[in-house]
C-alpha cells in the first residue's frame, strides 16, 4: 500500500462524508419538519428532544469526519510532498 493510494482513499472518504454532512445540515436547516415526521414513525420522541438529539449527532459526525477523514488526508498530503 503506497502513500498515494492512502491519500486517494482518504480523499474519497472525505468527499463522501463531507457530502453526507452537508446534506444532513441542509435537511435540518431547510426541512426540519420533514425529517422529524419521517423519523417519528420509527422513534416517537418529543420535537424538542429530537432537535437536541439531531444537533448532538451533527456535532459528533462533524468531529468524527474531521478526525478520521480530513486530518489523515491532510497529513498524507503533507508527507507525500
Secondary structure, 3 states (H helix, E strand, C coil): CCHHHHHHHHHHHHHHHHHHHHHHHHHHHHCHHHHHHHHHCCCCCCHHHHHHHHHHHHHHHHHHHHHHHHHHHHHHHHHCC
